[in-house]
Amino acid sequence: MSLIPLGLSVIAGCVALWFLLSAGYRILSGKVDTVLKDRPGKEIYSDRFGNSYNNCVSVINALDRKIPVVDCCTWLEFSTCGEEVRRILSQQDYQVSTITKEISPLTEPPAANKPAWFSPASLGDTILVYQLSAEKSQQRLYLSADSSRAFYYQYNY
């Protein structure tokens, strides 16, 4: 006689556990989908540099860092204008250098998964390089001499 209430309790517990686990799965899968969803290039740009005050920015290519342990970098290619470049550079204390193709080689990130479209060398014979280094990350902004086109990456160690 005492086995019947015990059996009903076990069944009720199993049903309750199933509802809790299925609800948790739905919530977690929604969050994973949100994290893994590709963000548009304009959103990545705004996240990194803030909102542009003029309409001269056009993101050409973008690849976001989704999973911190697996993905090393955020990558951007965009066209811009001098006013926007001044706004970006005023936000941080960048170390600046100039690379001329004849004098020094172009240093690019040591990332194995660099996208094929990421090609700062295509900016011309003279490239302006703005760099920020922190404890566990490095950021580099490559600009054409006329500041009309740029490549950017943020490399996280």
Phi, psi and omega in degrees: 000324181283348178284333181294309178298324178296316178298316178296322178295318179295316179297314180298319179296319179295318179296316179297317179298319178299315179297318179295315180294320180292322177294317177298320178297316179298318179294312182295319180293327176295320179291320178296317178300320179295318181293319184275353181292137178290127176273145176294152182303322180297323179291320177297316179301312181296323177299320184276315188249356185085175181283136179287142179273348178231175185258029183269356182269130175224115180282122183271311179219149178206145175215121187267153172277117185260306183251112187307319183285328185269314184264129184271331198221159166251134185235138177219145167229128182209157171260149186207191178221168184302319181298317179292321178298317178299321179296315180298312184292336179285347183282332185223164177264082184284147169272127185250144173212162178241134178245125174250132186305325182285331188267308185227148179288153179279122177267127180242168184298148180278043184261135180285335185257034178296129180295150182299328182284347181283100186218078179303334179299339180284357181283349178127189183285331179240126183234131175270131183240123177246126187232141171235133176234133176236184184301316184235019178208161177221136177235139177223134177242118178259126181239144172291160183302328180267006178059030181263342181219148184213155169236144181220142169218149170238117183254123179250127182286000000 
